[in-house]
Structures are given as C-alpha cells and as structure tokens.
Amino acid sequence: MKYIIALVLILITYGGGLVLKDAANEKNKNVYIPTIYELKKKGGIPVFTDKVVKGKFQEFLTLSGKLQKDGSLISYAAPFISRQIKVGFEAFLDLEHDGKRFKGVVIFVSQGPNLLNGLYEVRIKFSERFNNERSVTIDVPFQTRDHAVLVPREAISLRGHSPAAFVVKDNELVKTTVEIAAANSKEYWIKSGLKAGQVVVTSDTRYFNGGEKVKIVNEKREEL
C-alpha cells in the first residue's frame, strides 16, 4: 500500500510539473521580440560602448610551464622568443577561476639551448605561494608604448577590406576606417583613424553599415 501511495504522489508531482512547464511555454510564446528595424525606428538599436583612451600599450610574449607551490615556474622558449626576454622583465599570471592576476619577475634566461629539447630555459618567480601545482600560461610584456591610442579588441571589425570601428556621434553610427599599429590579447593600439575620447561600439557590429540610430545601454551589460 505504501508503494502505491508513493507512486501516486510521484505521478501527481510529475503531472503538476508538466502543467507548469506548459503554462510557462505558452507565456513565452506570447512574448514579442522586436526586429532590429523596429528597434531602429523606436529610439535606436541597443549597443554597448567604450571610450577610446590614450595610455600605455604593452605587447606580450606568452610562455607556458608548471607553476610550483612556492611560486616558481620554469618554461622553455624558442630561440626567437628567448632573445626578447631579459632578466628583470615583469611576468603576469591570470587565474580565471578566481579572477586574480599575479605579478612575477623573470629571474633567469639561459644563454644556450637545452640539449634534450633545443629550447631555452626561462625561470619566473612569484612572491605568492599557491595551494597546488598547475600548468599555466604566463604573459611577459616585452614592448611598451606610452601615450598610445587604445581600444578594446571588441571595438574593431576586421570584416571587409580594412579594419574599422563604429563611432557613436549624436546617437548615430559613423563607420570609421582605422590603421592598427599593434595588438595584444585585450586591446588594439590604433595608429590612425580614432582619437581619445571618442565613443565606439563594443557589441556585435556584423549588421551595421553606418548611419544607424543607436541607444547606449551600458547599464544592462552586467545583466547579460
């Protein structure tokens, strides 16, 4: 008898869940999603933006190796990479799972290749101690340019014949061709085409041609 009662309760719970799910699906069917053309007519297509800034640009060499608990790391680099790294260079480690960035320093670069693998040994030391050993990638800045015009990588469209940015001016988009001097994993150093203080679109620009009316919704960025 107990098993029959339990089975009935399970069936009732399952059936109720299906009813609620059907109701939610029916509600979603009634939600109207406007087209991009309708958004354009009503106040502008929503976009995320960022400002063009002038600051320090750094190019990085990326190394990989095994991080020890005591904060030491040994990596092996190809000759053309090791030649650009000097003792005393900073090194940065980003741990994505906790959002932390650690700064270390290069303490040794071998003058000759390892006889077994033909690569050059690079040693890096971090002041922090870590809970466990792990394989990581390290960024070593080797070239720095002050007062460079910088934009996030998301701001530049590489589709078409020339790289371009979409500048927001009076709530309308102006497609602007740019010349890129250099790039790293996060930003572009712009040689020409943009200047500090301009506002550029950093959300999807695939369907923009220039001239579209837009609405900046940066306050919604964290909700998506």
Helices and strands as residue ranges (DSSP letters): H 2-29, H 36-41, E 45-47, E 49-51, E 53-67, E 72-77, H 79-82, E 90-95, E 100-109, E 120-126, E 134-152, G 153-155, E 164-169, E 172-177, E 179-183, E 187-192, E 199-201, E 214-216, G 218-223
